[in-house]
């Protein structure tokens, strides 16, 4: 039985709003900004610090500096919070948090590598949402971005996600074989939600039943 939906997405395609509506329709818990807050609470840092590292790889200069910190004669000196919390630390925490969320079930999880971290679970349904460039720009302008800012975000944010997935999972982004459904949000939010629910239900009905004791 499917108890988890992961939503990976191209930036600007409207997936955050669609996922929120989907979770409301199903009566499930949404994990989007809630994931940011959960990591911040566990790491004892501000949400802004978590957002700075989300779905990004630390810079090459930072990674070299971290090697120096670890190997320096001053390595016994405690690191500052900003030095201690980085993308590697967040990834380790994300794995544990997502495992706990998955065990609880009835969750819609947005991004953060969730399709990759939960790819072995048979009760997870993975969706990738995308849209034409102009549709993404239109949505971002509608949300309050300037035309120039919207174009810059659409052209650059997904490059960071590509690097993030390559670095932590040695995989292409998107990994098409990972998803049960890849859908163009340009067809409209309501149509996307209906398609996700219908496809998920069809998969659930036709899935072979594994005894509970054998499930991971």
N, CA, C and O of each residue as an XYZ file, in Angstrom:
864
protein
N       0.845     -1.205      0.000
C       0.000      0.000      0.000
C       0.876      1.249      0.000
O       1.794      1.366      0.812
N       0.597      2.170     -0.898
C       1.382      3.398     -0.996
C       1.026      4.333      0.162
O      -0.140      4.654      0.392
N       2.070      4.760      0.884
C       1.879      5.625      2.046
C       2.716      6.888      1.966
O       2.643      7.748      2.843
N       3.522      7.000      0.898
C       4.434      8.131      0.751
C       4.418      8.586     -0.705
O       4.436      7.761     -1.619
N       4.384      9.882     -0.913
C       4.584     10.453     -2.246
C       5.771     11.398     -2.163
O       5.791     12.306     -1.332
N       6.762     11.186     -3.024
C       7.847     12.154     -3.138
C       7.624     12.971     -4.408
O       7.231     12.437     -5.445
N       7.878     14.256     -4.309
C       7.686     15.164     -5.443
C       9.013     15.851     -5.748
O       9.422     16.764     -5.030
N       9.683     15.416     -6.806
C      10.854     16.117     -7.308
C      10.373     17.055     -8.392
O       9.330     16.816     -9.002
N      11.132     18.137     -8.647
C      10.577     19.153     -9.530
C      11.629     20.048    -10.125
O      12.701     20.246     -9.554
N      11.304     20.594    -11.294
C      12.067     21.685    -11.860
C      11.661     22.965    -11.128
O      10.499     23.139    -10.758
N      12.625     23.850    -10.926
C      12.323     25.081    -10.220
C      11.340     25.934    -11.021
O      11.498     26.142    -12.224
N      10.329     26.415    -10.317
C       9.366     27.315    -10.938
C       8.158     26.647    -11.559
O       7.275     27.335    -12.073
N       8.093     25.317    -11.526
C       6.982     24.630    -12.203
C       5.707     24.590    -11.360
O       4.679     24.089    -11.814
N       5.771     25.115    -10.137
C       4.572     25.145     -9.297
C       4.388     23.930     -8.424
O       3.315     23.741     -7.851
N       5.410     23.098     -8.306
C       5.273     21.832     -7.578
C       4.973     22.027     -6.096
O       4.256     21.221     -5.503
N       5.513     23.091     -5.485
C       5.287     23.302     -4.054
C       3.800     23.491     -3.759
O       3.260     22.888     -2.832
N       3.154     24.324     -4.549
C       1.723     24.569     -4.352
C       0.905     23.323     -4.698
O      -0.064     22.997     -4.011
N       1.300     22.635     -5.759
C       0.593     21.417     -6.157
C       0.720     20.359     -5.066
O      -0.260     19.695     -4.728
N       1.921     20.200     -4.516
C       2.139     19.213     -3.454
C       1.310     19.547     -2.216
O       0.775     18.651     -1.563
N       1.204     20.835     -1.897
C       0.412     21.245     -0.733
C      -1.059     20.901     -0.936
O      -1.717     20.405     -0.021
N      -1.568     21.160     -2.124
C      -2.973     20.847     -2.418
C      -3.189     19.336     -2.445
O      -4.209     18.838     -1.970
N      -2.226     18.617     -3.001
C      -2.294     17.154     -3.048
C      -2.354     16.579     -1.632
O      -3.176     15.708     -1.348
N      -1.493     17.063     -0.756
C      -1.492     16.585      0.628
C      -2.827     16.876      1.302
O      -3.350     16.045      2.045
N      -3.370     18.047      1.041
C      -4.673     18.406      1.623
C      -5.774     17.494      1.100
O      -6.635     17.054      1.861
N      -5.745     17.213     -0.193
C      -6.756     16.325     -0.788
C      -6.701     14.933     -0.179
O      -7.738     14.315      0.059
N      -5.497     14.439      0.073
C      -5.333     13.090      0.604
C      -5.493     13.040      2.124
O      -5.690     11.969      2.699
N      -5.407     14.198      2.765
C      -5.429     14.213      4.226
C      -4.100     13.761      4.810
O      -4.042     13.273      5.938
N      -3.027     13.927      4.029
C      -1.692     13.534      4.452
C      -0.908     14.756      4.902
O      -1.317     15.891      4.655
N       0.228     14.522      5.568
C       1.071     15.616      6.031
C       2.022     16.043      4.926
O       2.638     15.208      4.264
N       2.135     17.349      4.732
C       3.068     17.906      3.761
C       4.428     18.121      4.431
O       4.515     18.660      5.535
N       5.479     17.692      3.743
C       6.843     17.925      4.210
C       7.584     18.717      3.143
O       8.142     18.143      2.207
N       7.585     20.027      3.288
C       8.308     20.911      2.383
C       9.114     21.863      3.265
O      10.237     21.541      3.654
N       8.565     23.011      3.577
C       9.232     23.883      4.549
C       9.296     23.215      5.922
O      10.152     23.546      6.743
N       8.391     22.282      6.160
C       8.414     21.532      7.421
C       9.710     20.737      7.576
O      10.196     20.544      8.691
N      10.272     20.273      6.447
C      11.553     19.571      6.487
C      12.680     20.519      6.883
O      13.563     20.167      7.665
N      12.632     21.720      6.332
C      13.629     22.730      6.691
C      13.595     22.995      8.189
O      14.635     23.068      8.843
N      12.379     23.139      8.727
C      12.230     23.412     10.152
C      12.706     22.235     11.001
O      13.340     22.424     12.039
N      12.396     21.019     10.550
C      12.797     19.822     11.302
C      14.317     19.714     11.391
O      14.856     19.381     12.446
N      15.005     19.993     10.289
C      16.464     19.934     10.297
C      17.039     21.045     11.168
O      17.983     20.824     11.926
N      16.463     22.243     11.055
C      16.932     23.363     11.879
C      16.797     23.045     13.361
O      17.693     23.339     14.152
N      15.673     22.444     13.728
C      15.454     22.085     15.136
C      16.475     21.060     15.610
O      17.023     21.174     16.707
N      16.723     20.054     14.770
C      17.630     18.979     15.157
C      19.081     19.448     15.203
O      19.868     18.986     16.029
N      19.427     20.373     14.301
C      20.805     20.860     14.222
C      21.049     22.063     15.130
O      22.188     22.487     15.325
N      19.952     22.613     15.690
C      20.045     23.802     16.547
C      20.638     24.988     15.785
O      21.515     25.697     16.278
N      20.124     25.177     14.564
C      20.522     26.333     13.758
C      19.268     27.017     13.237
O      18.173     26.461     13.323
N      19.422     28.219     12.699
C      18.299     28.932     12.112
C      17.876     28.285     10.793
O      18.684     27.652     10.113
N      16.617     28.451     10.446
C      16.122     27.926      9.164
C      16.902     28.518      7.985
O      17.106     27.852      6.970
N      17.334     29.772      8.128
C      18.089     30.413      7.050
C      19.391     29.673      6.764
O      19.845     29.626      5.620
N      19.993     29.095      7.806
C      21.227     28.328      7.635
C      20.945     27.035      6.880
O      21.741     26.619      6.038
N      19.815     26.399      7.178
C      19.427     25.184      6.469
C      19.142     25.508      5.007
O      19.603     24.801      4.111
N      18.386     26.572      4.766
C      18.027     26.960      3.397
C      19.262     27.250      2.552
O      19.257     27.038      1.340
N      20.306     27.730      3.190
C      21.540     28.069      2.469
C      22.207     26.825      1.889
O      22.941     26.914      0.904
N      21.955     25.668      2.497
C      22.601     24.421      2.062
C      21.656     23.471      1.329
O      22.111     22.477      0.761
N      20.357     23.751      1.327
C      19.392     22.807      0.769
C      19.613     22.579     -0.719
O      19.699     23.524     -1.502
N      19.703     21.307     -1.093
C      19.838     20.889     -2.491
C      20.983     21.607     -3.191
O      20.901     21.956     -4.369
N      22.053     21.817     -2.429
C      23.270     22.416     -2.968
C      24.482     21.629     -2.486
O      24.436     20.941     -1.467
N      25.550     21.745     -3.234
C      26.826     21.163     -2.836
C      27.692     22.289     -2.292
O      27.738     23.371     -2.876
N      28.376     22.046     -1.185
C      29.284     23.060     -0.665
C      30.347     23.386     -1.703
O      30.745     22.528     -2.490
N      30.797     24.619     -1.697
C      31.784     25.049     -2.680
C      33.077     24.254     -2.558
O      33.385     23.706     -1.499
N      33.819     24.199     -3.640
C      35.104     23.482     -3.642
C      36.055     24.102     -2.618
O      36.790     23.390     -1.933
N      36.035     25.419     -2.521
C      36.896     26.101     -1.556
C      36.540     25.695     -0.133
O      37.420     25.468      0.697
N      35.233     25.604      0.144
C      34.807     25.195      1.483
C      35.252     23.765      1.778
O      35.733     23.479      2.874
N      35.095     22.865      0.801
C      35.462     21.467      1.025
C      36.962     21.325      1.281
O      37.382     20.505      2.098
N      37.765     22.122      0.583
C      39.204     22.106      0.830
C      39.514     22.642      2.227
O      40.376     22.115      2.931
N      38.794     23.703      2.616
C      38.993     24.272      3.948
C      38.617     23.269      5.027
O      39.271     23.201      6.067
N      37.560     22.484      4.784
C      37.133     21.503      5.782
C      38.192     20.418      5.960
O      38.420     19.945      7.074
N      38.839     20.027      4.862
C      39.933     19.064      4.969
C      41.048     19.644      5.828
O      41.653     18.953      6.647
N      41.299     20.925      5.621
C      42.338     21.581      6.419
C      41.962     21.603      7.894
O      42.796     21.311      8.751
N      40.701     21.950      8.198
C      40.254     21.985      9.598
C      40.450     20.619     10.252
O      40.900     20.523     11.394
N      40.108     19.569      9.516
C      40.189     18.225     10.087
C      41.639     17.787     10.299
O      41.945     17.054     11.240
N      42.535     18.251      9.404
C      43.905     17.774      9.478
C      44.853     18.718     10.183
O      46.021     18.383     10.384
N      44.375     19.891     10.561
C      45.244     20.893     11.164
C      45.622     20.533     12.588
O      44.942     19.745     13.246
N      46.723     21.121     13.059
C      47.142     20.897     14.445
C      46.151     21.513     15.416
O      46.202     21.242     16.615
N      45.235     22.355     14.894
C      44.214     22.970     15.740
C      42.909     22.190     15.692
O      41.868     22.706     16.101
N      42.946     20.941     15.195
C      41.697     20.216     14.995
C      40.943     19.967     16.296
O      39.751     19.659     16.272
N      41.629     20.098     17.436
C      40.935     19.950     18.705
C      40.098     21.152     19.060
O      39.293     21.095     19.990
N      40.274     22.257     18.326
C      39.501     23.460     18.586
C      38.080     23.281     18.077
O      37.904     22.902     16.919
N      37.058     23.535     18.890
C      35.678     23.356     18.438
C      35.371     24.235     17.228
O      35.805     25.385     17.157
N      34.620     23.681     16.282
C      34.202     24.450     15.120
C      33.048     25.358     15.490
O      32.295     25.069     16.420
N      32.906     26.453     14.766
C      31.745     27.313     14.957
C      30.525     26.614     14.384
O      30.652     25.629     13.657
N      29.342     27.123     14.711
C      28.106     26.522     14.198
C      28.092     26.502     12.676
O      27.687     25.510     12.070
N      28.533     27.596     12.056
C      28.508     27.677     10.591
C      29.484     26.688      9.977
O      29.254     26.192      8.874
N      30.594     26.391     10.694
C      31.545     25.406     10.182
C      31.046     23.988     10.397
O      31.263     23.116      9.555
N      30.370     23.751     11.535
C      29.910     22.408     11.880
C      28.732     21.973     11.034
O      28.613     20.793     10.704
N      27.850     22.914     10.671
C      26.671     22.572      9.879
C      26.925     22.931      8.427
O      27.093     24.102      8.084
N      26.951     21.919      7.580
C      27.168     22.142      6.160
C      26.316     21.166      5.371
O      25.474     20.474      5.942
N      26.527     21.104      4.057
C      25.693     20.249      3.207
C      25.858     18.774      3.568
O      24.880     18.026      3.544
N      27.075     18.341      3.902
C      27.296     16.948      4.286
C      26.542     16.613      5.565
O      25.902     15.566      5.667
N      26.624     17.504      6.527
C      25.916     17.308      7.793
C      24.413     17.243      7.549
O      23.724     16.391      8.109
N      23.908     18.146      6.712
C      22.477     18.178      6.444
C      22.015     16.903      5.739
O      20.924     16.404      6.015
N      22.827     16.378      4.842
C      22.457     15.152      4.146
C      22.346     13.980      5.122
O      21.429     13.166      5.014
N      23.274     13.896      6.069
C      23.196     12.824      7.064
C      21.927     12.948      7.901
O      21.261     11.952      8.183
N      21.600     14.165      8.291
C      20.399     14.391      9.086
C      19.138     14.133      8.262
O      18.155     13.593      8.768
N      19.177     14.522      6.999
C      18.026     14.336      6.119
C      17.667     12.864      5.991
O      16.490     12.503      5.990
N      18.677     12.024      5.882
C      18.422     10.580      5.754
C      17.664     10.061      6.969
O      16.681      9.334      6.822
N      18.105     10.423      8.152
C      17.438      9.961      9.361
C      16.026     10.491      9.493
O      15.114      9.759      9.878
N      15.843     11.774      9.173
C      14.517     12.390      9.279
C      13.554     11.775      8.277
O      12.406     11.487      8.614
N      14.014     11.570      7.042
C      13.143     10.977      6.021
C      12.775      9.539      6.364
O      11.653      9.107      6.098
N      13.702      8.800      6.950
C      13.382      7.432      7.367
C      12.271      7.435      8.414
O      11.379      6.588      8.379
N      12.325      8.375      9.335
C      11.287      8.465     10.370
C       9.951      8.878      9.761
O       8.905      8.339     10.124
N       9.986      9.832      8.836
C       8.758     10.266      8.157
C       8.138      9.104      7.395
O       6.926      8.897      7.441
N       8.979      8.346      6.694
C       8.490      7.223      5.898
C       7.859      6.151      6.779
O       6.858      5.545      6.397
N       8.427      5.916      7.933
C       7.854      4.928      8.843
C       6.476      5.356      9.334
O       5.596      4.519      9.538
N       6.294      6.650      9.521
C       4.981      7.161      9.942
C       3.968      7.079      8.803
O       2.790      6.804      9.026
N       4.442      7.323      7.580
C       3.588      7.234      6.400
C       2.642      8.403      6.241
O       2.690      9.372      6.998
N       1.763      8.294      5.221
C       0.792      9.346      4.905
C       1.484     10.697      4.786
O       1.115     11.661      5.457
N       2.495     10.751      3.923
C       3.324     11.943      3.787
C       3.546     12.285      2.323
O       3.752     11.405      1.488
N       3.499     13.590      2.024
C       3.894     14.118      0.721
C       5.176     14.907      0.950
O       5.175     15.911      1.663
N       6.275     14.448      0.341
C       7.597     15.012      0.606
C       8.102     15.711     -0.656
O       8.110     15.125     -1.738
N       8.520     16.963     -0.509
C       8.962     17.753     -1.661
C      10.487     17.826     -1.703
O      11.113     18.347     -0.780
N      11.076     17.306     -2.768
C      12.490     17.462     -3.045
C      13.428     16.941     -1.981
O      13.161     15.923     -1.343
N      14.547     17.658     -1.789
C      15.596     17.339     -0.812
C      16.211     15.959     -1.023
O      16.719     15.360     -0.076
N      16.171     15.449     -2.248
C      16.743     14.132     -2.522
C      15.870     12.979     -2.070
O      16.313     11.830     -2.065
N      14.630     13.271     -1.688
C      13.756     12.227     -1.132
C      13.517     11.044     -2.070
O      13.474      9.913     -1.586
N      13.358     11.236     -3.385
C      13.157     10.049     -4.232
C      14.367      9.109     -4.215
O      14.218      7.895     -4.354
N      15.552      9.672     -4.046
C      16.773      8.868     -4.031
C      16.961      8.208     -2.667
O      17.327      7.035     -2.584
N      16.712      8.959     -1.608
C      16.896      8.422     -0.261
C      15.856      7.352      0.074
O      16.117      6.467      0.889
N      14.675      7.432     -0.555
C      13.600      6.476     -0.269
C      13.340      5.533     -1.437
O      12.268      4.934     -1.525
N      14.305      5.399     -2.325
C      14.068      4.633     -3.556
C      13.859      3.143     -3.320
O      13.297      2.464     -4.179
N      14.296      2.619     -2.183
C      14.130      1.193     -1.912
C      12.778      0.865     -1.283
O      12.433     -0.308     -1.142
N      12.032      1.854     -0.915
C      10.751      1.601     -0.244
C       9.669      1.240     -1.263
O       9.476      1.949     -2.251
N       8.976      0.149     -1.017
C       7.917     -0.289     -1.920
C       6.602      0.449     -1.673
O       5.660      0.318     -2.455
N       6.534      1.225     -0.588
C       5.303      1.965     -0.292
C       5.420      3.436     -0.680
O       4.621      4.263     -0.240
N       6.430      3.767     -1.516
C       6.632      5.146     -1.955
C       6.291      5.297     -3.431
O       6.606      4.431     -4.248
N       5.647      6.402     -3.758
C       5.269      6.741     -5.137
C       6.029      8.006     -5.505
O       5.873      9.043     -4.861
N       6.861      7.914     -6.554
C       7.760      9.013     -6.896
C       7.266      9.759     -8.140
O       6.998      9.157     -9.180
N       7.153     11.075     -8.006
C       6.657     11.930     -9.092
C       7.706     12.986     -9.429
O       8.334     13.562     -8.541
N       7.886     13.228    -10.723
C       8.732     14.336    -11.165
C       7.855     15.322    -11.931
O       7.172     14.950    -12.885
N       7.882     16.586    -11.502
C       7.081     17.623    -12.147
C       7.997     18.591    -12.892
O       9.038     19.003    -12.381
N       7.588     18.942    -14.105
C       8.365     19.854    -14.936
C       7.409     20.760    -15.697
O       6.194     20.577    -15.636
N       7.952     21.732    -16.412
C       7.114     22.628    -17.214
C       7.990     23.317    -18.258
O       9.204     23.409    -18.075
N       7.402     23.796    -19.340
C       8.171     24.584    -20.302
C       8.744     25.836    -19.631
O       8.187     26.335    -18.653
N       9.841     26.328    -20.156
C      10.525     27.480    -19.556
C       9.580     28.667    -19.371
O       9.569     29.285    -18.306
N       8.795     28.990    -20.388
C       7.922     30.156    -20.296
C       6.838     29.978    -19.243
O       6.421     30.947    -18.608
N       6.379     28.745    -19.056
C       5.384     28.474    -18.019
C       5.989     28.687    -16.638
O       5.332     29.213    -15.740
N       7.248     28.275    -16.471
C       7.914     28.464    -15.179
C       8.134     29.954    -14.904
O       7.931     30.421    -13.783
N       8.544     30.680    -15.915
C       8.729     32.124    -15.755
C       7.403     32.795    -15.423
O       7.350     33.671    -14.560
N       6.336     32.393    -16.099
C       5.014     32.964    -15.832
C       4.604     32.739    -14.386
O       4.115     33.655    -13.726
N       4.804     31.519    -13.892
C       4.421     31.216    -12.510
C       5.231     32.044    -11.517
O       4.689     32.526    -10.523
N       6.522     32.210    -11.779
C       7.369     32.967    -10.867
C       7.002     34.450    -10.865
O       6.985     35.083     -9.809
N       6.712     35.002    -12.031
C       6.267     36.395    -12.101
C       4.952     36.561    -11.354
O       4.751     37.550    -10.650
N       4.062     35.596    -11.510
C       2.780     35.622    -10.809
C       2.979     35.587     -9.291
O       2.163     36.124     -8.543
N       4.066     34.954     -8.841
C       4.337     34.866     -7.401
C       5.034     36.109     -6.860
O       5.269     36.214     -5.656
N       5.369     37.060     -7.751
C       5.952     38.319     -7.295
C       7.370     38.586     -7.758
O       7.931     39.632     -7.429
N       7.970     37.670     -8.512
C       9.319     37.886     -9.016
C       9.281     38.820    -10.223
O       8.297     38.852    -10.962
N      10.351     39.572    -10.415
C      10.473     40.365    -11.629
C      10.774     39.439    -12.794
O      11.193     38.299    -12.593
N      10.564     39.919    -14.003
C      10.822     39.093    -15.181
C      12.284     38.667    -15.233
O      12.588     37.514    -15.538
N      13.181     39.591    -14.939
C      14.617     39.287    -14.986
C      14.987     38.276    -13.901
O      15.747     37.341    -14.153
N      14.450     38.464    -12.699
C      14.746     37.541    -11.603
C      14.205     36.150    -11.909
O      14.871     35.148    -11.647
N      12.993     36.090    -12.465
C      12.386     34.810    -12.797
C      13.235     34.058    -13.824
O      13.469     32.858    -13.677
N      13.690     34.748    -14.846
C      14.517     34.110    -15.866
C      15.821     33.601    -15.275
O      16.267     32.501    -15.599
N      16.436     34.402    -14.404
C      17.701     34.006    -13.784
C      17.515     32.763    -12.912
O      18.341     31.852    -12.949
N      16.440     32.722    -12.134
C      16.184     31.569    -11.260
C      15.922     30.305    -12.075
O      16.452     29.239    -11.761
N      15.112     30.423    -13.111
C      14.798     29.263    -13.953
C      16.054     28.725    -14.636
O      16.205     27.516    -14.810
N      16.940     29.622    -15.015
C      18.139     29.201    -15.753
C      19.244     28.657    -14.855
O      20.167     28.006    -15.345
N      19.168     28.915    -13.541
C      20.304     28.566    -12.683
C      20.017     27.598    -11.539
O      20.883     26.788    -11.207
N      18.841     27.648    -10.928
C      18.594     26.835     -9.737
C      18.718     25.349    -10.029
O      19.299     24.609     -9.235
N      18.188     24.910    -11.144
C      18.224     23.474    -11.440
C      19.638     22.963    -11.685
O      19.896     21.772    -11.513
N      20.562     23.839    -12.083
C      21.956     23.408    -12.227
C      22.523     23.007    -10.868
O      23.326     22.079    -10.775
N      22.101     23.714     -9.808
C      22.542     23.359     -8.465
C      21.982     22.000     -8.054
O      22.666     21.217     -7.395
N      20.741     21.721     -8.441
C      20.130     20.429     -8.117
C      20.818     19.300     -8.875
O      21.009     18.214     -8.328
N      21.188     19.543    -10.121
C      21.919     18.538    -10.901
C      23.228     18.186    -10.202
O      23.572     17.011    -10.074
N      23.960     19.213     -9.749
C      25.238     18.988     -9.073
C      25.033     18.270     -7.741
O      25.831     17.410     -7.368
N      23.973     18.619     -7.032
C      23.656     18.020     -5.726
C      23.397     16.515     -5.864
O      23.937     15.716     -5.100
N      22.576     16.139     -6.833
C      22.249     14.724     -7.034
C      23.472     13.957     -7.531
O      23.690     12.813     -7.131
N      24.259     14.566     -8.385
C      25.462     13.907     -8.882
C      26.455     13.682     -7.750
O      27.071     12.620     -7.662
N      26.611     14.679     -6.885
C      27.592     14.597     -5.808
C      27.210     13.556     -4.759
O      28.048     12.755     -4.346
N      25.946     13.563     -4.326
C      25.543     12.707     -3.216
C      25.034     11.333     -3.636
O      25.077     10.391     -2.845
N      24.548     11.206     -4.879
C      23.969      9.925     -5.301
C      24.619      9.368     -6.566
O      24.267      8.280     -7.024
N      25.570     10.119     -7.129
C      26.236      9.707     -8.367
C      25.206      9.318     -9.425
O      25.328      8.291    -10.093
N      24.199     10.162     -9.557
C      23.098      9.889    -10.491
C      22.804     11.133    -11.318
O      23.147     12.251    -10.934
N      22.168     10.915    -12.450
C      21.713     12.035    -13.268
C      20.437     12.606    -12.662
O      19.704     11.917    -11.952
N      20.190     13.869    -12.956
C      18.950     14.524    -12.505
C      18.235     15.090    -13.718
O      18.785     15.924    -14.436
N      16.999     14.635    -13.949
C      16.287     13.587    -13.211
C      16.696     12.188    -13.681
O      17.054     11.989    -14.842
N      16.636     11.231    -12.761
C      16.841      9.826    -13.098
C      15.477      9.260    -13.489
O      14.674      8.908    -12.625
N      15.224      9.176    -14.773
C      13.871      8.873    -15.247
C      13.348      7.519    -14.770
O      12.152      7.370    -14.518
N      14.228      6.545    -14.647
C      13.773      5.216    -14.223
C      13.355      5.174    -12.756
O      12.782      4.182    -12.306
N      13.632      6.224    -12.019
C      13.294      6.270    -10.602
C      11.823      6.610    -10.375
O      11.242      6.241     -9.354
N      11.225      7.321    -11.340
C       9.887      7.888    -11.117
C       8.775      7.012    -11.679
O       8.901      6.406    -12.744
N       7.697      6.971    -10.932
C       6.493      6.292    -11.410
C       5.728      7.173    -12.397
O       5.001      6.679    -13.258
N       5.909      8.502    -12.252
C       5.173      9.441    -13.086
C       6.000     10.702    -13.280
O       6.521     11.265    -12.317
N       6.121     11.148    -14.535
C       6.722     12.441    -14.845
C       5.644     13.249    -15.563
O       5.077     12.792    -16.555
N       5.364     14.450    -15.060
C       4.188     15.160    -15.544
C       4.458     16.647    -15.746
O       5.138     17.287    -14.944
N       3.911     17.178    -16.830
C       4.047     18.584    -17.197
C       2.981     19.396    -16.462
O       1.788     19.212    -16.699
N       3.406     20.290    -15.576
C       2.436     21.071    -14.798
C       1.736     22.131    -15.638
O       0.799     22.779    -15.172
N       2.191     22.307    -16.876
C       1.514     23.245    -17.761
C       0.099     22.816    -18.079
O      -0.683     23.618    -18.590
N      -0.254     21.573    -17.790
C      -1.616     21.103    -18.034
C      -2.593     21.621    -16.982
O      -3.801     21.422    -17.106
N      -2.076     22.284    -15.946
C      -2.944     22.852    -14.910
C      -2.871     22.065    -13.622
O      -2.792     20.836    -13.636
N      -2.897     22.781    -12.502
C      -2.701     22.146    -11.195
C      -3.730     21.058    -10.910
O      -3.376     19.970    -10.457
N      -4.992     21.346    -11.172
C      -6.041     20.362    -10.876
C      -5.848     19.085    -11.682
O      -6.017     17.983    -11.162
N      -5.492     19.237    -12.955
C      -5.270     18.066    -13.806
C      -4.070     17.257    -13.325
O      -4.086     16.026    -13.358
N      -3.026     17.961    -12.876
C      -1.837     17.265    -12.356
C      -2.199     16.452    -11.114
O      -1.815     15.288    -10.993
N      -2.933     17.066    -10.203
C      -3.311     16.381     -8.963
C      -4.185     15.160     -9.257
O      -3.978     14.091     -8.682
N      -5.144     15.320    -10.137
C      -6.021     14.191    -10.496
C      -5.216     13.062    -11.117
O      -5.455     11.890    -10.826
N      -4.252     13.416    -11.983
C      -3.433     12.401    -12.642
C      -2.550     11.669    -11.638
O      -2.400     10.450    -11.715
N      -1.967     12.405    -10.699
C      -1.119     11.793     -9.678
C      -1.929     10.804     -8.847
O      -1.502      9.668     -8.639
N      -3.089     11.231     -8.374
C      -3.914     10.370     -7.522
C      -4.396      9.146     -8.287
O      -4.362      8.031     -7.766
N      -4.848      9.352     -9.526
C      -5.354      8.234    -10.323
C      -4.242      7.227    -10.625
O      -4.449      6.019    -10.509
N      -3.066      7.722    -11.013
C      -1.950      6.831    -11.321
C      -1.478      6.087    -10.081
O      -1.180      4.894    -10.140
N      -1.410      6.793     -8.960
C      -1.001      6.158     -7.713
C      -1.974      5.058     -7.314
O      -1.557      3.983     -6.883
N      -3.260      5.320     -7.456
C      -4.260      4.316     -7.095
C      -4.195      3.102     -8.013
O      -4.354      1.968     -7.561
N      -3.960      3.339     -9.303
C      -3.827      2.230    -10.251
C      -2.618      1.369     -9.910
O      -2.689      0.140     -9.940
N      -1.509      2.025     -9.585
C      -0.304      1.294     -9.217
C      -0.533      0.493     -7.948
O      -0.090     -0.650     -7.834
N      -1.227      1.100     -6.994
C      -1.479      0.444     -5.713
C      -2.355     -0.792     -5.894
O      -2.117     -1.830     -5.276
N      -3.366     -0.669     -6.744
C      -4.284     -1.794     -6.982
C      -3.567     -2.942     -7.668
O      -3.805     -4.107     -7.349
N      -2.681     -2.615     -8.618
C      -2.022     -3.653     -9.423
C      -0.717     -4.165     -8.823
O      -0.114     -5.102     -9.347
N      -0.280     -3.546     -7.719
C       0.993     -3.957     -7.123
C       0.872     -5.324     -6.468
O      -0.148     -5.620     -5.844
N       1.904     -6.167     -6.600
C       1.902     -7.456     -5.893
C       1.934     -7.224     -4.395
O       2.635     -6.331     -3.919
N       1.197     -8.004     -3.662
C       1.108     -7.838     -2.220
C       2.243     -8.587     -1.530
O       2.358     -9.807     -1.641
N       3.072     -7.840     -0.823
C       4.186     -8.417     -0.076
C       3.781     -8.551      1.379
O       3.272     -7.592      1.959
N       3.989     -9.705      1.985
C       3.657     -9.854      3.402
C       4.341     -8.768      4.232
O       5.484     -8.402      3.961
N       3.643     -8.261      5.232
C       4.143     -7.167      6.052
C       5.506     -7.488      6.646
O       6.357     -6.605      6.754
N       5.720     -8.723      7.028
C       6.991     -9.100      7.675
C       8.172     -9.024      6.709
O       9.325     -8.996      7.138
N       7.887     -8.990      5.405
C       8.973     -8.948      4.426
C       9.241     -7.531      3.946
O      10.205     -7.295      3.219
N       8.399     -6.589      4.344
C       8.587     -5.222      3.871
C       9.717     -4.556      4.617
O       9.983     -4.837      5.785
N      10.389     -3.641      3.882
C      11.496     -2.903      4.501
C      10.995     -1.571      5.005
O      11.767     -0.791      5.562
